C-alpha cells in the first residue's frame, strides 16, 4: 500500500487548455448539434472531465509519443522534424503525446515543471478517430 500512499501524496500535473483545443471542441459540438445528438457532446465533456483530465494529472506521460510514430512520406518526416525542433526550443523535456479515447484522440504537450510540482499538460487538439488530421496551434496546416 506504500505505492498508493506515495501516488496520493505526489503532486499532480497542471492541465491547461490551448486555444486550439477549445476550437476543436466547438467544431465537435457543432457536429453533434447539426446531427441532433447533443448527448454526444455532453458524453465527450463528461469523459474529458471525469477520466482524461484526472488520468493526465496523475500520469502525464501515459500517452504514446506523437513524434515517435512511424511515418512513410518525406513530407510527414519533415513535419515531425520541424515539430521536434520547435519543442526542443520550447523546453528540452517537452513532448507531444496522444491520448486515445473510445472515439476521440487527444493531442497534448507535456513538460516537467519546477522541482516538486507535477509538471504541465497542455491539451492541444481533439479529433474524432475518423477525422484526417490535427491543426497545430498557430498554423493552418494539418498535422
Number of C-alpha atoms within 10 A of each C-alpha: 5 7 8 9 9 10 12 11 9 13 14 20 24 18 19 15 13 16 13 19 23 15 14 19 17 13 14 18 20 14 15 16 14 10 10 10 12 14 12 15 18 13 10 18 15 11 14 15 11 11 12 16 19 15 17 23 18 17 15 26 21 12 17 15 16 16 17 10 10 9 11 8 8 9 10 13 15 11 14 18 13 12 17 17 12 13 17 13 10 11 12 13 11 18 22 23 23 21 21 15 16 9 10 15 18 21 23 27 23 23 21 19 14 9 7 10 13 19 18 21 27 20 25 24 25 27 20 15 14 9 10 9 14 19 17 16 14 8 9 9 10 11 13
